């Protein structure tokens, strides 16, 4: 059984539909912010040098949280899906979470996405679309290599922003490939990006969903949210 852990609230039908389409991957879900009040969530807001993460609540609202404050809640959500029978757990965020642990296989989208992009564009210029401008420094550190330069731009996947306009700016900067680096970007946004750019465009949840589908060829429909 596959366990999906969002850094927001579960279920994340928007993400899972983009990952798996109308396919037959069975999963259980849990969210780091499940059951929290608005005041509880507001207390997780980043400040100072905190790492910025962007996610969505079940009512559709976007929230910005600090990774450092969120970690214990993400770990608790991992534990919940394992308790529900998950034998493979994926954290639905492209941020780095080396602090997390599980008694089962734990899959991190940032590692999968980095592997695919590194294999496809080991050198050249990469355009990175991120959900929040406060993530610029972490994205530069994440994607820049000795052989590859990086240009970032930002648009929220939850607030109706113009992904096409962002991609058009990256195209004008002569990038060789583009990565939509947030699990909240969906296939409609991917289509917008591809209308503006002829080169490779990597959708984070699409890459991760394809790999998880290959890993978990069992069962076949969502069985509930944690």
Secondary structure, DSSP 8 states (H G I E B T S, - for coil): -EEEEESS-S--HHHHHHHHTT----EEEEETTTT--HHHHHTT---TT--EEEEE-TTS-EEEEEHHHHHHHHHHHHHHHHHTT-SEEEES-SS--TT---SSEEEEHHHHHHHHHHHH-SSEEEEEEES-GGGHHHHHHHH-BTTEEEEEEE--TTTT--HHHHHHHHHHTT-SEEEE-STT--HHHHHHHHHH--SEEEEHHHHHHHHHHHH-----S---B-
